[in-house]
C-alpha cells in the first residue's frame, strides 16, 4: 500500500513523545526497566496462590489415587450399587 503525502511534523513529534513515555512508564503489572518492581493483578495473585496450594497437595493426591486403585482391584470401590447411585445422582441433576 502506498501512502501519499508527508507526515505532519507535529504528529510525528506526538508519536515520538508517546513512545518515549511508554518506555519510561512500565505501567501496572509490568517490571520497570531496572527490574525493581512487579505488581501482580488480583487474578495473577489468585493463580499464584492456587499453584502454591496445589504443589503442597500433590503427594496426598497421589496417595489417594493409589489407594483408590487398590480398592477397585479388591472390589471395595466401584461396586454396582455405587455406580448406580452415582448415575442416579448425575441424572437427577439434569
N, C-alpha and C positions, 0 to 999 in steps of 0.2 A: 504494500500500500504506500503510495506517495503522498506526502503532506506538503502542501504548497504554503509559501509564506515564511516569514521569520518569526521566531518566538518573541513574545514581548519581554523586554529586559526586566520589567517589574515582576512578571510572573516567574521567570527563572530565578530571580532573587528570592521570592517567596518559597519556591520549591527547595532551593538550597538551604534556606534557614529552617524550613520544616524538617528536612533530612538531618541537619545538624542537631536540632532539638531532639529528634527521635533518638539519635545516637547518645546524646548527653543524658537523657532521662530514660532509664530502663523500664519505668512503669511498674504497675503492680504484678507480682508473680514472676518477675524476671530478675536475674542477677545483674548487679551493676558491672561496669566494665572492669572494675578492680576485683570483682568476685567476692565482695564483702557481705552482701545481704541478699537473701532469698526469702520472699514472702509467699507462703502457700495459701491457696484458696481454701475455703471451707471444705470443698469436695476433695481436694488433694489431701488435706489433713485426715479426712474420714477414710479415704483409701489407704493411707499410710497406717492408720490405726488398725484397720481390718487386716492388713498384711501382717502386722506385728502380732496380732492376736492369733491369726491362723498359723503363723510359724510356730507358736507355742503349743498348738493343738495337734500338730501332725503326728506325733508319736502316739497320742491317745487314740486318734482316728485309726491308725494302722492296727493297733491292738484290738480295737472294736471290730474291724473288718476281719481280722484273723479269727477272733472268737466266733463271729457270725458264720464264717466258712465252716468251722469245726462243728457248730450247732446244726448247720444244714446237712453236713455229712452224717452226723449221728441221728438225724431225724427230729431234733428238738425244735428246729426252726423251719419255717415254710411248710407247716403241716397243711393238710387240705382245709381244715377249719380256719386257719389263719389267712390263707389265700382267699377263701370265700368271704371272710369278714372284711378283708381289705378291698375286695372287688365291690362288695355291697356298700362300703363307705364311699368309695370312689363314685359309684353310680348315683348314690344319694346326693352327692354334691353337684351333680349335673343339672 
